[in-house]
Amino acid sequence: MANAPIVSWYEGSNETSKEVTGVVNYGVVDADSASPVKTFYIWNNRGGKEDCSKMEEVVFTTRDRQGGTGDTPGYVVEAVRDNWFHTRCDSLNETDFTPVGKGGVENESGVHALGTLGSTYHADTKTAVAWTAQTVVSMNAAISPVTDNGFIYIVTKAGTTSTTEPTWLTEEGAVIMDGNVEFTAVEKMKTPGTQEILGLKNNVAPNGSNADDAAGNFVKISVYAEVPITASAGKNELLKRVSYRYV
């Protein structure tokens, strides 16, 4: 069974020091005005040393702190019930914001689909070495063909390569024999489908400087609250929720 997704959030930038581990405070927002826009990076398996399951059918919404839609008698949360929060998926190059929460006229479902146009490079892509004849290769070494074909080949049985370069198969998981060496084909780069976040292992740096190498493993969203003139005074405590399925 594949490992479950490992989800983490970062506010403002892709640095590990910006990980969200507690309350996100939007401050005091007057009625008939908007809060600051906050940006979040939502990751699956950041810095993971082995693959985990991808997140599928990913959506974002808000819920009250009991998981409800903000309209429970005695526990009303206007920000959720009345869809104050608006979100935009920057990793899909969206330009418009969508209201989320309980749902209503502007967005009946109350949820907003998330995804990314980014791709993730296999963690061994940049360290793969070009194939050479009659060379001893060790287990788990990453080899690239002399002519790039979009794949690298992981040694799954150590040995010595042949005198001539093998015919490289270009199908994920294909097995290639070369002398007494066994290689397994791996795509250099994978792109998630609609509403997916990949769970591939990656070598993203703590400061996020190479995050684009794992851009299929995270989404970027912008969020703000639009507070109506009819809003009641007081504090609104709620959850920002990302829902998904995995197999």
Protein Blocks (a to p, Z undefined) as FASTA:
>chain_A
ZZdddddddehiacfklpcfbdcdebjadehiacddddddddehihiabdcdddehiacd
dddfkopaoiaghiacfklmnomaccddfknopabdcdedjbpjklmnopacdddfbdcd
dfklmmpccddehiacdehiacddfbdghiacddfbgcdddfbdcddddbehiacdehja
ccddddfbdcddehiacfbdcfddfklmmmmmmmmmpccddddddddfkbccdddddddd
dddddZZ
